[in-house]
């Protein structure tokens, strides 16, 4: 029988809430840093310098092709073998998950932003140059706002995928939402209640992100029509 009392206790209890908070902090941290790095990579990927395009393309090819679990295990288990720096106490499961997921996200976001930048008409940049705007002023005031309007749906989808991909960090004992759920199941042997409670947390976070996407799209589309 499904224990509804245990289900509600799991939802409103601190262990799952703490795991969900760690999941959210990890996801936001990875997405924020990845967006900054991918913005520069996206610009470099669309530049006229062939070696730069080849280098960025190789990076994207590698980290889009390798399984996320493999990269996570390589970072956690492999980096300490490459350098003693990664054997220090600062190299925690959170840091390892952050590095692994960031490497993956940068690859995906680079492609999204590269295509979004390319979708902005070249004539607008030429018009800005004719008005005397500096290259970076043109990018910040003209190219970036229009590219973001194009890229927002894909960026939010990637954020949702990242939020769910953090569950892979359970293999390196990061105490995120799924790890806490697994620990609770191991002590109670109640699968449906704990998995159901974890699902509620994931659906709540995804719903908030979906609502945020609609609001961001509405703000960015003001004056566009």
N, C-alpha and C positions, 0 to 999 in steps of 0.2 A: 504494500500500500504506500502511496505517496504521502509523506509526512509534511503537511502544509506548514505546521509550526516550525519545523526545522528549516524549511524553505524561506520563510519570512525572517527567521533568526539569521540565516546566512546572508540574506540581502542587507539587512540593517545592522549586521554585526561589523566590528572593526576589522577583522582579518581580511575579508574580501574588499572592503572599502580601501584599506591600506594598499592592497595589491593593485586595485584599480587606479589609485592615485599614482603609484609608481609607474604603472603602464602609461598613464597619461603624461607624466613628467618626462619619461623616456621618449615617447613619441613626439612631444612638442619640441624637446631639445634636438632630437635628430632632424626633424623637419626644418627647424629654424636655421640650423647650421648648414644643412644640405641646400636650402634655398639660396643662401648667400653664395656658397661655392658653385652651385649649378648655374647661377646667373652669369658668373664670369666664364664658366665652361661653355655655356650656351652661346655667349658672344664669341668666344674663341673658336667654337665649332663652325660658326658662320663667317669667320673672317677669311681674308684672301690669302692667308699664310698656310701653305700646304702642309708643312711639318707640324704646325699646331693642330690643324684639322685631323691629321693622321694620328697624332698623339691622343687627342680627345676621343676620337673614334675608337681607338684601341682600348682605352679605358672603359668606354661605354660597352663595347663588345664583350669585354671580360666580365664585368660585374653584372651585366644583364643576363649573361649566359650561365654563370655559376649559380648553383642552388644556394638560397639564403642560409640554410642549415649548414652547408659545407663552409661557407665564409665565416659563419659564427664560430664553428668549431676550430677553423684554422686560426682565427684571431685569438681565441681563448687558449687553445692548446699549442698552436704553432709559434706564435710570436715570442713566448718565453724561451723557446729553443733557439730563436734567431738572435735574441739580445737579452742580456741580464737586466736591462732597464725594465722589461715587462715582468720581471720576477719580484718586483718591489710590492709593498703593501698597497700602493695607490692603484694597482691594476686589479680592480674588483670586477665581479660579473657585470655590474652596471656599466663600467667603463668599456669593457669588452663588447657588450651588446651595443653600446652607443657607437663605437668605432665600426663594427661590422655592419650595422644597419645604415649608418651614414654613408659608407662606401657604396652600398647598394642603391640607396635613395639618390645620391648624387648622379649616378648613371642614368636612372630613369628621369629625373627632373631635368637633366641636361638636354635630353631629347625633346621633352615637352617644351622647354623654354626656347630651344633652338628653333623649333618649328613655329612657335608663337612670334618670335622676333622676325623670322623670315616672312610671316604673314602680313606684317606692317609694310605698307607700300614704300618703295624706295623714294618715290617723289616727295613724301612728307619729310624725309631726312634732307633731301636736296633743298626743299623750301626753307627748312630751318637753317641750313647753312647759308642760304641766300639772305636770310634775315640777320646773320651774324652770330647765331647761337653757337657756343662751343659744343664739341662732340658729346661731352658728358651731359651738358644741359639738354641737348637734343634727346639723349637717351632717357634721362630722368623725366623730362616734361612731356615728351611726345611718344617715344617708342615704348617705354615701360608701361605706362597706363593702358595703352591699347593692347599690348601683348598680354598683360595680366587678365584683361577682360576675356581674351581668347583662351588663356591657359587655366583659368580658375576651376572649371569643372574637372579637368584632368588632374590638377594639383590636389583638389579635395579628395578625389578618388584615390590618389596615391597616399594621401594622409590616412584614409580609412584602411587601405591595405597595410600600411605601416603599423597602424594601431593593432591590427589582428596579427601581424607578423611578429610582434613583440612576444607572443606566446611561445615562439621558438626558443626564447632565452631560458625556458624551463630546463633545457638540457645542460645549462651551465649553472644551474641552481640560483638564478636570479629570482627573487621572491616577488615576481609580478603576479598578475591576476590568476593565470592558469597554474602557476606553481603553488600558490596558496590553496587553490581549489584541489589540486592533486594531493597536497598534504592533508587537507581536511577529509578527503575521501579515504585516504589510507588509514585514518584513525577511526572513521565512523562506518565505512563501507556503504554509505548512502550516496549512490551515483546521481540519481535523477534530481535530487534536491540541490546538491552542490553545483552540478553542471547547469541546472536551470537558473540558479542564482547568478552564476558567472555569465550566462547568456543575457540575463537582464542587464547586467552592467555593460556588456559589450553593445547591446542594442541601444541603451541609453546614450552612450558616448557617440555612437554612429548617428543617432537621431539628432543630437546637438550639432554635430558637424554638418549634417545635411541641411539643417535649418540655417546654420552660419553661411553655408554656400549660397543659399538663396538670397540672403541679405547682402552678402558681398557682391553677388552678381547684380543685384538691384542698384547698389551704390555705384558700381563701376559703369553701369549702363546709363546713368543719368546724363542727359544731353547728347547721348549717342544717336538716338533716333532723329 
